[in-house]
Amino acid sequence: LRMGHYTIGSRHSDSAILSLTLEIFGGYFGSRLMSNIREDKGWTYGIYAQRAPHQGMPHLVVSCDVNADASLAVVDEIRKEAEILQQQLVDEEELLKVKNYILGQFLSSLTHVFGIAERYKSVWIHGTSFNRVEENQRIIREADAKSVRDAAIRYLNFNQSIICISGPKTGA
């Protein structure tokens, strides 16, 4: 199952806050999508939300492998989790945990030459600068629950998404 829609690119002023919002929503193993659809429902081994930063047409994608019988229910749960982020403030404990995770992942990526090369490549490909990398870290550190909710309202609009479900049909 894949569902997604166009979104903002990495040069947009909301890029860092969208990254934080996506991490909470479905970007890491403890995310809301993973907790709901994997842990609570048992419908998939893994589900992730991420931004595909294609130049000119960046898009937001939620992807998972799921049994065909649960596909439509998964789509409903993805929309439900987005609506919760749009309507309720993230609690401070969850927000702090995800901020620390993102900032820790960044630092970890710089511990070896390939990670540093990836950072240089990303800056070059996306036409940003290392100042922007530092600015994004500051934005994430200073983000509050209201800014996450506002980003969810602006960018997690799954009623306008393209949905792709493929695989064998069951129960026919």
Buried (B, 14 or more C-beta within 10 A) or exposed (E): BEBBBEBBBBEEEBBBBBBBBBBBBBBBEBBBBBBBBBEEBEBBEEBBBBBEBEEEEBBBBBBBEBBBEBBEBBBEBBBEBBBBBBEEEBEEEBBEBBBEBBEEEBEEBEEEEEBEEEBEEBBEEBEBEEEBBEBBBEBBEEBEBEBBBBBBBBBBBBEEBEBEEEEEEEEE
